Amino acid sequence: MNKAMMTRTLGATMFTKIAVLLVAGLMTVGVAAAAEEGGLQPANVHLNDTAAMTRGAKLFFNYCSGCHSLRFMRYSRIAEDLHLNPADVEKDFIFNGAKIGEHAVNNMPFEQSTAWFGKAPPDLSLEARAKGSNWVYTYLKSFYLDPSRPLGWNNTLFPNASMPNVLADLQGQQVAVRKAAAAGQEGAIEKLELHTPGSLSPE
Ligand code: HEC
């Protein structure tokens, strides 16, 4: 399936699906309570919904794995946990010639990625465990246009994150609406507003 087809067949809850995939790592280590810190949007992850987790895995390997690896996760384990045929996992998730029994490590050279982004994209195997799935979900939805940043994007949850908004085609582009401030100063961000729609509706 190519990206355009994928976009059409996706439900609008795709951000959840990626958070779900990152949470799937929990299945192998036992469920740790994901902290529900204030200000985060609920990802409503259902670990036993393998169809949603499979869509999340596809999204992850299409949109994220170019930069991020899941180095503690073998493709074969993903197939097992999601009840997938190993051949389908090879076809849909592996784009770098890796074998099904290998760990999901990408080929991005550390030094180059540090030079490109100012910071190497971290491994995400334990991300949901470390930050909580609601954090990942809210992070992915909190990018806004900011011409002062090297890649043109900033993030309200993770200010000055060096990651670009890789889901902008789907979500659309958000801009920050700021509170009034004294002359020469920038007001605090009040909310994010959809400026240019993406291919998915906000719902
Ligand atoms: C073009 C490269 C690139 C792509 C593609 C990308 N990221 Fe990132 N990501 C980064 C970089 C660089 C950082 C480090 C940000 C920083 O620390 O300033 C990052 C950071 C993160 C973090 C925060 C990690 C932490 O705890 O500090 C998460 C979560 C994340 N990315 C998830 C994703 C997901 C999910 C996708 C796919 C939808 C994705 N990323 C796609 C480059 C990328």
Boltz pocket constraint, residues with backbone or C-beta under 6 A from the ligand:
constraints:
  - pocket:
      binder: B
      contacts: [[A, 18], [A, 59], [A, 60], [A, 63], [A, 64], [A, 65], [A, 66], [A, 67], [A, 68], [A, 113], [A, 117], [A, 119], [A, 120], [A, 121], [A, 122], [A, 124], [A, 127], [A, 131], [A, 136], [A, 139], [A, 140], [A, 160], [A, 161], [A, 162], [A, 163], [A, 164], [A, 166], [A, 167]]
      max_distance: 6.0
